[in-house]
């Protein structure tokens, strides 16, 4: 659990930092210049698939980076679902993946 929390925090922080850097270097990447909070907010709305639409990528570079984050989100959702299903199977069978009893 701690590794998952750290990983998600790092993931969101990394994309927020990337979005902030993009906004500072060229404000036209997004519909508005992003502050630290705005960049984090945008990273979280993309990661959560909410996408309110108040901040959007406005050029190809911005869209490319947002697309990369969305693809990673899809992979993370798949990993999470697989982990939950594996845990349910272990509890149902009483055995760990290596065959040992729980």
C-alpha positions in Angstrom: 0.0 0.0 0.0 2.8 2.4 0.9 4.6 1.8 -2.4 1.3 2.4 -4.3 0.7 5.7 -2.5 4.3 6.8 -3.1 4.1 5.8 -6.8 0.8 7.6 -7.4 2.1 10.7 -5.6 5.4 10.7 -7.6 3.5 10.1 -10.8 1.1 13.0 -10.3 3.9 15.3 -9.1 6.1 14.4 -12.1 3.3 15.3 -14.6 2.4 18.4 -12.6 6.1 19.5 -12.8 6.1 18.8 -16.5 2.9 20.7 -17.2 4.2 23.7 -15.1 7.5 23.7 -17.0 5.6 23.6 -20.3 3.4 26.4 -19.2 6.3 28.6 -18.1 8.3 28.0 -21.2 5.4 28.6 -23.6 2.0 29.7 -22.0 0.3 28.8 -25.3 0.5 25.1 -24.5 -2.6 25.4 -22.3 -5.8 27.6 -22.3 -4.3 29.6 -19.5 -0.9 29.9 -17.8 -0.6 27.3 -15.1 0.5 28.0 -11.5 1.8 25.2 -9.3 -1.7 24.5 -8.1 -3.1 24.8 -11.6 -0.5 22.3 -12.9 -1.3 19.8 -10.1 -5.0 20.3 -10.6 -4.6 19.6 -14.4 -2.5 16.5 -13.7 -5.1 15.1 -11.2 -8.1 15.8 -13.5 -6.3 14.0 -16.4 -5.3 11.1 -14.1 -8.8 10.7 -12.6 -10.3 10.8 -16.1 -12.6 13.6 -14.9 -11.4 16.2 -17.5 -13.5 19.2 -16.6 -12.4 21.1 -19.7 -11.5 24.3 -17.9 -7.8 23.7 -18.7 -7.0 22.0 -22.0 -3.9 21.4 -24.1 -3.9 23.9 -27.0 -1.1 22.6 -29.3 0.5 19.4 -30.5 3.2 19.3 -27.8 0.7 19.7 -25.0 -1.7 17.2 -26.5 1.1 14.7 -26.9 2.2 14.9 -23.2 -1.5 14.7 -22.0 -1.9 11.6 -24.3 1.1 10.0 -22.7 -0.4 10.6 -19.3 -3.7 9.1 -20.4 -2.1 6.0 -21.8 -0.2 5.5 -18.5 -3.5 5.9 -16.7 -5.0 3.1 -18.7 -2.1 0.8 -17.9 -2.3 1.7 -14.2 -6.0 1.0 -14.1 -5.3 -2.4 -15.7 -2.6 -3.2 -13.2 -4.9 -2.2 -10.3 -7.8 -4.3 -11.6 -5.4 -7.3 -12.0 -4.1 -6.9 -8.5 -7.6 -6.7 -7.0 -8.6 -9.8 -8.9 -5.5 -11.7 -7.9 -6.2 -10.8 -4.2 -9.7 -12.0 -4.5 -8.6 -15.3 -6.1 -6.0 -15.8 -3.3 -8.7 -15.3 -0.7 -11.1 -17.6 -2.4 -8.6 -20.4 -2.9 -6.6 -19.8 0.3 -3.4 -20.1 -1.7 -0.7 -17.6 -2.7 0.3 -17.4 -6.4 3.2 -19.7 -5.8 0.8 -22.4 -4.4 1.6 -22.0 -0.7 -1.2 -21.9 1.8 -2.2 -18.5 3.2 
